[in-house]
């Protein structure tokens, strides 16, 4: 396993984007909670239910898997997509 402990990601929410450094050994479920807390501090709200889409890569992300298990690295971008039928 790599010695890299964190990566720099760009997170897109609608038309806005935020550059964040996140740990590699975090599940996507935990990342969602960390993002919710971090972004609420700057008055940005997330959809009640959402998933991540990796920009420019055909990678399907699942909630219970560690971020380190995906081919995602520094400079990659994740787009937050509201799940259909879910409303904040």
N, C-alpha and C positions, 0 to 999 in steps of 0.2 A: 504494500500500500504506500502511497505517496506521503512525503513529509509535509505537504501543503495542508494547513489547518483551516484556512479561510480563503474565500475568493471574492473578487469585486464583480458585482452584478449590476446591471441597469434594470430597474423595475418600471414597466409602463403601466399606468392606470389611466385609461381613456387617452387623452392627449398629453398628459403630464408624464414626466419620468423622474426617477429618483435613483441616484447612485449609492449603493450600499455595499458594505463588506459583511459577508455572512459566513458562518462556520460551515465547513464541508460536512461535518458529522452531525447534521441536523436532519430530521425527517421533514418532509414537505408539510405535514400537519403542524409541526412545531414552528416551521418557518412562517406559516400563515399567522400564527399567534404573535410571533415576534414582530412581524410586519404590522399587524393590527395595532399593537402597542406603540411601536416606533412612530408610525404615521399619525396616530391619534395625537401624539405630542405636538405635531405641527398642523393639527386640525384637518387632516385628510382622512376620510372614512372609506372603508372598503366594503364591497358587497357582502351581504350576510353569508352567502355561499359562493365560492369561486374556485377556479382552478388556474394553474399556470400553463402557459403555452411558451415554448422556447422559440424565440425568433430565429429564423434562418437555419433551423435544424429540425429534422424529422424525428424528434424524441418525444415519446409519450411519458409524462410524469405521473406517478401514483403516490398518494398521500403517505403510505407507511414506509416508503423507501428512503434511505439516506441520500442526500444530495451528492455525496461522494461517489455513489454508484452509477451516476449518470455522466455522459461525456460533456460536462459543462465546466467551463473554466473562466478565468479572468476575462472580463470584457463581454461575456455573453449577456443576452437580454432575455428577461422573462416578462411576458405580458399577462396581466391579470384579466381573466375572462369570467364574467358572472355566469353562474350555472343557470341554464334555462329554467324558468319557473320559480326561481329564487328572487326574492325582493328584500332589500334592506329594511 
